[in-house]
Amino acid sequence: MASPPDTSKTIKLERYNSYLRRVNSTKLLNASSKLLFRATLLIALALIFYFTLNYPPLSDNPNHHVHHHNFLSSAFYGHRTNGGAAWEKQVRHSSTPRRSNGMSVLVTGSAGFIGSHCSLALKKRGDGVLGLDNFNDYYDPSLKRARQALLLKHQIFIVEGDLNDASLLTKLFDVVPFTHVLHLAAQAGVRYAMKNPQSYVSSNIAGFINLLEVAKSVDPQPAIVWASSSSVYGLNTENPFSELHRTDQPASLYAATKKAGEAIAHTYNHIYGLSLTGLRFFTVYGAWGRPDMAYFFFTKDILHGKTIDVYRTQDEKEVARDFTYIDDVVKGCLGALDTAEKSTGGGGKKRGPAQLRIYNLGNTSPVPVGKLVSILEGLLNTKAKKHVIKMPRNGDVPFTHANVSLAFTDFGYKPTTDLATGLRKFVKWYVSYYGIQSRVNKENSIIINEHPGESA
């Protein structure tokens, strides 16, 4: 009988090979760990280097307030707004006036309705204009982006950032010695305040203070023209509304924040010598307008066959507004800028009394909302489906009427656009922008103008 084959050598060889595999696996794991560690260290050093370049040490100035961001939002945010030398070149180019003795104006809310119109008007006459906007989604941001694209065609650069970012504002004033600020950024809307009250405090109060804090610390200080609102008249029953009438009975949180802004402006004028002019706008409308305004969503709903709510007062009277066309308001804003005196302070110190003003910018001709609807029906060649209801108690006031005699005296403000004319211009823009032509009267069709303040 044959003896079984000797397998001991084979077993030893397999054990040896297994040992070699374990050794090689351990070496590979160690090498991978070292490589991963080195890669992580390299990335960390690169990030530290990046943030050192893009986020310089904060000022030791005790008056310098900082808005803190979390790590991720700061990285993304900084990349978009503070892009080093190329970014500074854009900022300077946009801000440089092209006419002798021209202004260098920072326009906050420049992608907004009034802000975009004013920016273009300033640029057209040769002033330097730099925009600032956070492009929030209170209404469709695509409309704001379209305005931004229009401004860029006219070499107006908009910095994307928030008023509450003090380091960004400080950076802008370091790069450009602005002569003027046209402060139009705000959380707008009366009714929305019941849904998101904190946004009004953050933008209309904290944001305004942040801007004033930075402006009072530079030398020389800029003159500031800013947007208040006719809403500050609140429950006032005297007509027409005069700047001398009481404004201590706001009917909405929005109105209260705007009234607070007027008090804050007085404080910074008194303590720091900032030249401040507040403008109380009365229901501004027109091309490139805000979709949350009645004339805008009435147009949309009428064209889509939807029912619109038409309000009456609690005592069954018609609601009326002093509708003011955008071109008239732009003239008022530029008039206020042109007559704004220089601030008297610098570096946070007041050197003498400074200018402090407040003006109504309205049309002086209140029109019932029912009349507005009738005009739109004619322009759109479509009958509105109206649901007449009592005005809810949501902060809206039943009637506004501006006395603009003070603005006329001081800088020649004189509105010239009646509601029918203004709405015709708006409808022509609307149907072109949204590509709606079929149901509109032939005489109302138009090709959209490039300049939003020059509707045909």
Disulfide bonds with the S-S distance in Angstrom:
none
